[in-house]
Amino acid sequence: MLTMLMSSLGQMIFVTALPTIVGELGGVEHMSWVIAMFMLTMTIAMPLNGKLGDALGRTWLYLGSIGLFVAGSIFGGLADSMGLLILARGIQGLGAGGMMVNSQAIIAEIIPARQRGKYMGAMGVVFGVSSVLGPVLGGWFTEGPGWRWALWINVPFGLAAIAVSAAVLRLRGRSDGPVNFDVLGAVFMVLATGGIIAATTWKDIVLICAAVVFTTLFVAVEMRAAQPLVPMNLFANRNMALTTVAGVILGFSMTGVIGYVPTYLQMVHGLTPTQAGLVLVSMVAGMLLVGVSVGFVISRTGRYKAYPIAGMGMITLSLVALSRLEASSRLAFLAACLFCFGVGIGLVMQVLMLIVQNSFPVSVVGTATAANNFFRQLGSALGASLVGSLFIHNLGEKLAGASISTLTPGAVAGLPPELKAAVATGYNDALTPVFALMAPLTLGALVLLAWVREDPLKETIS
């Protein structure tokens, strides 16, 4: 649970600090990469850890991932430029991906699917709450000891997690069969994933073509590999295919909202970083309301199909409501939208993972878990890069003639009232259309989830 907390906190802890970081390190045009680079490397690390964990055992892989996360935190705390900070976030993401997928797979190794719902529900709450708690802590650090402490704080907790895990984890070791790691698949996965994120960020025709080519080569290599990194035959399972697409859309919408609402609150409503993070607590309340309780209900009844469908419906309605925001909208209305969004996430996130893990034997559950997480995190990385680039593009049009690189919350607070109102309206009108574009995607995910087959939950680990 601690490593799940650390990895999910790391995704969003900087969203309230971004305006301050830009003011100190510069590089507003690369601002979204502070989040996107973490998401990108986290996405890449997941299938690598899933495959290696199934073949070699998870204990040392898990411990190494925690160590990598701690190393990235130290490096980031010392960064004196935007480029070095982005590089450090990439190192952090590699560790976070291993921590997340291995912690989920460890539960799958030791807990039967029928009893797993309450554990996955608890992990879902930890993930969701920490994703929203991240902006609160990031705001507090930014206003208090400084944004670098959002990185330094990971060091003692990471070292404690390594010590405890090394002492208590007793998992199965290396598998009996030969291990032929899919090196070529790993290379093309990195190139394809990086190409997709770069293409959606800069929208260059060369990058788009490269992304298409590398993605095609990755799929072709995986279909022919003896032990593929992401086995394409997993997607012959209907539930795996449907929940994977839904997971991509869920990750995209979550990052699009959580990643940019805090900046919106600071620039439009004049809130401090901490206050902006605290508004997101309403989303935490929504997650808590349903996250754990749904897990216990599933464990007791064995029924699960209706929850992600209802959750996607709630997310869609929330996005439509967010797209109707105006600069003069009351904070209570925004908080209510975020609460409903959180309820939707609580109904969807870990139930999708439970469906995947229930569809495969324990011998490949790590690979299946990692593959599903890979695509959800790819959606998150796309959300960070695509929403960020659309937002910056719209903002440039709405505030034509203004130097948006100098528009920090402090600078806006010192503007005359009429200019301050113009900036607030520009920020509002730049972000709300992006929410409107997300709603049809989540509605499509709802339709897909209606076709999920509700298989009986397994009573044993085998």
C-alpha positions in Angstrom: 0.0 0.0 0.0 2.9 2.4 0.8 4.5 1.9 -2.6 1.1 2.3 -4.3 0.7 5.6 -2.4 4.2 6.8 -3.4 3.8 6.0 -7.1 0.3 7.5 -7.4 1.3 10.6 -5.4 4.2 11.1 -7.8 2.0 11.4 -10.8 0.1 14.5 -9.7 2.1 16.1 -6.9 3.5 18.8 -9.2 0.2 20.0 -10.8 -0.3 22.8 -8.2 3.4 23.7 -8.2 3.8 24.0 -12.0 3.3 27.8 -12.2 5.9 28.3 -9.4 8.3 25.8 -11.0 8.0 27.7 -14.3 8.7 30.9 -12.6 11.9 29.5 -11.0 13.3 27.3 -13.8 11.6 28.7 -16.9 10.5 26.6 -19.8 6.7 27.2 -19.9 6.6 25.5 -23.3 7.8 22.3 -21.6 5.6 22.6 -18.6 3.3 19.6 -19.4 6.4 17.3 -19.7 6.9 17.5 -15.9 3.8 15.3 -15.7 4.0 13.6 -19.1 7.6 12.3 -18.7 6.6 10.6 -15.4 3.6 9.1 -17.1 5.6 8.0 -20.2 8.3 6.2 -18.4 5.8 4.7 -15.9 3.9 3.3 -18.9 7.0 1.8 -20.4 8.1 0.2 -17.1 4.8 -1.6 -16.5 4.9 -4.4 -19.1 8.7 -4.8 -18.6 8.1 -5.5 -14.9 5.1 -7.7 -15.5 7.0 -10.0 -17.9 10.2 -10.1 -15.8 8.2 -10.7 -12.6 6.3 -13.7 -14.1 9.7 -15.2 -15.2 12.1 -14.2 -12.5 9.9 -13.6 -9.4 8.9 -10.2 -8.1 10.8 -9.7 -4.8 14.0 -8.2 -6.1 12.3 -6.5 -9.0 9.9 -4.8 -6.6 12.8 -3.7 -4.3 14.8 -2.4 -7.3 11.8 -0.3 -8.5 11.5 1.4 -5.1 15.3 2.1 -5.2 14.9 3.7 -8.7 12.0 5.8 -7.5 14.1 7.1 -4.6 17.1 7.8 -6.9 14.9 9.9 -9.2 13.5 11.8 -6.2 17.0 12.7 -5.1 18.1 13.8 -8.6 15.0 15.9 -9.0 15.4 17.6 -5.7 18.9 18.8 -6.9 17.7 19.8 -10.4 18.5 23.4 -11.4 16.8 23.5 -14.8 13.6 22.3 -16.4 15.4 19.8 -18.5 17.1 18.1 -15.5 13.8 18.1 -13.6 12.0 16.4 -16.5 14.9 13.8 -16.7 14.5 13.1 -13.0 10.8 12.7 -13.3 11.5 10.1 -16.0 13.7 8.1 -13.6 11.0 8.4 -11.0 8.4 7.1 -13.5 10.5 4.0 -14.2 10.5 3.1 -10.5 6.8 4.0 -10.1 5.7 1.7 -12.9 7.5 -1.2 -11.3 6.1 -0.4 -7.9 2.6 -0.2 -9.1 2.4 -3.3 -11.3 4.4 -5.5 -8.9 2.2 -4.5 -5.9 -0.9 -5.4 -7.8 0.5 -8.7 -9.1 1.8 -9.6 -5.6 -1.8 -9.4 -4.3 -3.0 -11.6 -7.3 -0.3 -14.2 -6.3 -1.5 -14.6 -2.7 -5.3 -13.7 -2.7 -8.0 -15.6 -4.5 -10.1 -13.6 -7.0 -13.3 -13.9 -5.0 -11.6 -12.3 -1.9 -9.5 -9.9 -4.0 -12.2 -7.4 -4.5 -11.9 -5.8 -1.1 -8.1 -5.6 -1.4 -8.3 -4.1 -4.9 -11.0 -1.7 -3.7 -8.7 -0.5 -0.9 -5.8 -0.2 -3.4 -8.1 1.7 -5.8 -9.0 4.1 -3.0 -5.3 4.6 -2.1 -4.5 5.2 -5.8 -7.4 7.6 -6.3 -7.0 9.5 -3.0 -3.2 9.9 -3.4 -3.7 11.1 -7.0 -5.8 13.9 -5.6 -3.9 14.3 -2.4 -0.8 14.9 -4.5 -1.9 18.4 -5.6 -2.8 19.3 -2.0 0.7 18.2 -0.8 2.3 19.8 -3.8 0.6 23.1 -3.0 1.5 22.9 0.7 5.2 22.2 -0.1 5.2 25.1 -2.7 3.9 27.6 -0.2 5.9 26.2 2.7 9.4 24.7 2.5 9.5 24.7 -1.3 8.4 22.5 -4.2 11.6 20.4 -4.0 10.3 18.9 -0.8 7.7 17.1 -2.9 10.6 15.0 -4.1 12.7 14.9 -0.9 9.8 13.5 1.1 10.0 10.2 -0.9 13.4 9.4 0.3 12.7 8.3 3.9 9.5 6.5 3.0 11.1 4.7 0.1 14.0 3.5 2.2 11.5 2.3 4.9 9.5 0.5 2.2 12.7 -1.3 1.0 13.6 -2.4 4.5 10.1 -3.7 5.4 9.5 -5.4 2.0 12.9 -7.1 2.1 12.1 -8.4 5.6 8.6 -9.7 5.1 8.1 -10.6 1.4 8.2 -14.3 0.7 7.1 -14.9 -2.9 7.7 -17.6 -5.5 11.0 -17.3 -7.3 12.2 -17.8 -10.8 9.9 -19.9 -13.1 11.0 -23.3 -14.2 10.9 -22.6 -18.0 13.5 -20.8 -20.1 13.5 -17.0 -20.0 13.8 -15.4 -23.4 13.4 -11.7 -22.8 11.8 -9.9 -25.7 14.5 -7.3 -26.3 13.3 -6.3 -29.8 9.8 -5.9 -28.5 11.0 -3.7 -25.6 12.9 -1.5 -28.0 9.9 -0.9 -30.3 7.6 -0.5 -27.3 9.8 2.4 -26.1 10.0 3.9 -29.6 6.2 3.5 -30.2 5.2 4.9 -26.8 7.6 7.8 -27.0 6.5 8.5 -30.6 2.8 8.6 -29.7 3.4 11.0 -26.9 5.7 13.2 -28.9 3.3 13.2 -31.9 0.3 14.3 -29.8 2.4 17.0 -28.1 4.0 18.6 -31.1 1.7 17.4 -33.9 4.5 17.2 -36.4 3.9 15.1 -39.5 7.3 13.4 -39.2 6.6 12.5 -35.6 3.1 11.2 -36.5 4.5 9.0 -39.3 7.3 7.7 -36.9 4.7 6.9 -34.3 2.6 4.9 -36.8 5.6 3.0 -38.1 7.0 2.1 -34.7 3.6 1.1 -33.4 3.1 -1.2 -36.4 6.5 -2.7 -35.9 5.9 -3.2 -32.2 2.7 -5.2 -32.9 4.3 -7.2 -35.7 7.3 -8.1 -33.4 5.0 -9.1 -30.5 2.9 -11.3 -32.7 6.0 -13.3 -33.7 8.0 -13.3 -30.5 8.4 -16.6 -28.6 7.8 -14.8 -25.2 6.4 -11.4 -26.1 6.5 -8.5 -23.8 2.8 -7.7 -24.4 1.3 -11.0 -25.7 -1.3 -10.0 -28.4 -3.2 -13.2 -27.8 -4.3 -11.7 -24.4 -6.6 -9.4 -26.4 -8.4 -12.4 -27.9 -10.1 -12.5 -24.5 -13.1 -10.2 -24.9 -13.0 -8.9 -21.3 -9.3 -8.0 -21.7 -9.8 -6.1 -24.9 -12.8 -4.2 -23.7 -11.4 -3.2 -20.3 -8.1 -2.2 -21.9 -9.8 0.3 -24.2 -11.9 1.6 -21.3 -8.7 1.9 -19.2 -7.1 4.0 -21.8 -10.0 6.4 -21.8 -10.2 6.4 -18.0 -6.5 7.3 -17.7 -6.9 10.0 -20.4 -9.9 11.7 -18.6 -8.4 11.4 -15.1 -5.2 13.1 -16.1 -6.9 15.7 -18.2 -9.0 16.8 -15.2 -6.7 16.3 -12.2 -3.7 17.6 -14.1 -5.1 20.9 -15.1 -7.9 21.9 -12.8 -5.5 23.1 -10.1 -3.8 25.5 -12.5 -7.2 26.6 -13.6 -8.2 27.4 -10.0 -5.1 29.4 -9.4 -5.4 31.5 -12.6 -9.1 31.9 -12.8 -10.2 32.0 -9.1 -7.0 33.4 -7.6 -6.6 30.5 -5.2 -3.2 29.6 -3.6 -1.6 26.3 -4.6 -2.8 24.7 -1.3 -6.3 26.0 -1.7 -6.4 24.7 -5.3 -5.4 21.3 -4.1 -7.9 21.3 -1.3 -10.8 21.9 -3.8 -9.9 18.5 -5.2 -10.7 16.9 -1.8 -14.3 16.8 -3.1 -13.1 14.3 -5.6 -11.4 12.2 -2.9 -14.8 12.2 -1.0 -16.5 10.8 -4.1 -13.8 8.0 -4.4 -14.0 7.1 -0.7 -17.8 7.0 -0.8 -17.8 4.1 -3.3 -14.2 2.7 -3.6 -13.9 0.4 -0.6 -17.6 -0.3 -0.2 -17.9 -1.5 -3.8 -14.9 -3.9 -3.2 -16.6 -5.5 -0.2 -20.0 -5.8 -2.0 -18.3 -7.5 -5.0 -16.5 -9.9 -2.6 -19.8 -10.8 -0.9 -22.0 -11.0 -4.0 -19.6 -12.0 -6.8 -21.3 -9.4 -9.1 -19.3 -6.6 -10.7 -20.4 -5.7 -14.2 -22.8 -2.9 -13.4 -20.3 -0.8 -11.4 -17.9 0.3 -14.2 -20.8 1.0 -16.5 -22.4 3.3 -13.9 -19.0 4.8 -13.2 -18.4 5.8 -16.8 -21.8 7.3 -17.0 -21.0 9.4 -13.9 -17.7 10.5 -15.4 -19.4 11.5 -18.7 -22.0 13.6 -16.9 -19.2 15.3 -14.8 -17.2 16.2 -17.9 -20.2 17.7 -19.6 -20.8 19.8 -16.5 -17.2 20.9 -16.3 -17.3 22.0 -20.0 -20.1 24.4 -18.9 -17.9 26.3 -16.5 -17.5 30.0 -16.8 -14.9 32.3 -15.1 -17.7 33.5 -12.9 -18.9 30.0 -11.9 -19.1 29.4 -8.1 -16.5 27.1 -6.6 -19.3 25.0 -5.0 -20.5 24.0 -8.5 -17.0 23.0 -9.5 -16.5 21.0 -6.3 -19.8 19.2 -7.0 -18.6 18.3 -10.5 -15.4 16.9 -9.1 -17.2 15.0 -6.4 -19.3 13.2 -9.1 -16.2 12.6 -11.1 -14.6 11.0 -8.1 -17.6 8.7 -7.6 -17.2 7.6 -11.2 -13.5 6.8 -10.8 -14.3 4.8 -7.6 -16.8 2.7 -9.4 -14.5 2.0 -12.4 -10.8 1.8 -11.7 -10.0 -1.3 -9.7 -13.1 -3.2 -10.9 -11.5 -3.1 -14.4 -8.3 -4.6 -13.0 -10.3 -7.3 -11.1 -12.1 -8.3 -14.4 -8.7 -8.7 -16.1 -7.1 -10.7 -13.3 -10.2 -13.0 -13.1 -9.8 -13.8 -16.8 -6.4 -15.4 -16.7 -4.5 -18.0 -14.6 -2.0 -16.9 -12.0 1.0 -17.9 -14.2 0.3 -15.0 -16.6 -1.6 -12.7 -14.3 1.4 -10.4 -13.9 1.7 -10.0 -17.7 -2.0 -9.4 -18.1 -2.0 -6.9 -15.2 1.0 -5.1 -16.6 -0.5 -5.0 -20.1 -3.8 -3.5 -18.9 -1.9 -1.0 -16.7 0.4 -0.2 -19.7 -2.5 1.0 -21.8 -4.3 2.8 -19.0 -1.0 4.7 -18.2 -0.6 5.3 -21.9 -4.0 7.0 -21.7 -2.8 9.0 -18.8 0.4 10.1 -20.6 -1.8 11.1 -23.6 -4.0 13.0 -21.3 -1.0 14.9 -19.9 0.5 15.7 -23.2 -2.6 16.1 -25.5 -4.7 18.1 -23.0 -1.7 20.2 -22.2 -0.9 21.0 -25.8 -4.5 21.7 -26.6 -4.8 23.9 -23.5 -1.6 25.9 -24.4 -2.7 26.2 -28.0 -6.2 27.5 -27.0 -4.6 29.8 -24.4 -2.3 31.4 -27.0 -5.4 32.2 -29.1 -7.5 33.5 -26.3 -4.7 35.7 -24.9 -3.1 36.7 -28.2 -0.5 39.4 -27.7 0.2 38.4 -24.1 3.3 36.6 -23.0 1.8 33.5 -21.4 5.2 32.4 -20.1 5.1 35.3 -17.6 1.6 34.6 -16.4 2.2 33.1 -13.0 -0.5 33.4 -10.3 1.5 36.1 -8.5 1.8 38.1 -11.7 -1.9 37.8 -12.4 -2.8 38.9 -8.9 -0.9 42.2 -9.5 -2.7 43.1 -12.7 -5.5 45.8 -12.9 -9.0 44.3 -12.4 -9.9 44.5 -16.1 -6.8 42.7 -17.2 -7.1 40.1 -14.4 -10.7 39.4 -15.6 -9.5 39.0 -19.2 -6.8 36.5 -18.2 -9.4 34.5 -16.1 -11.8 34.4 -19.0 -9.0 33.4 -21.4 -7.9 30.5 -19.1 -11.5 29.4 -18.7 -12.3 29.4 -22.4 -9.0 27.6 -23.2 -9.7 24.6 -20.9 -13.4 24.0 -20.8 -13.6 23.0 -24.5 -11.1 20.2 -23.8 -13.5 18.8 -21.2 -16.2 18.8 -23.8 -14.0 16.7 -26.2 -13.4 14.1 -23.5 -17.1 13.4 -22.8 -17.8 11.4 -26.1 -14.8 9.2 -25.3 -16.0 8.2 -21.9 -19.5 7.7 -23.3 -18.0 5.3 -25.8 -16.2 3.5 -23.0 -19.6 3.0 -21.3 -21.0 1.4 -24.4 -18.0 -0.9 -24.7 -18.2 -2.0 -21.0 -21.8 -3.1 -21.6 -20.3 -6.0 -23.6 -18.1 -7.3 -20.8 -18.9 -10.9 -19.9 -19.5 -11.3 -16.2 -17.6 -14.5 -15.5 -17.9 -16.0 -12.0 -15.1 -14.8 -9.7 -12.5 -17.6 -9.0 -12.6 -19.0 -5.5 -8.9 -20.2 -5.5 -5.6 -18.8 -6.5 -4.8 -21.3 -9.2 
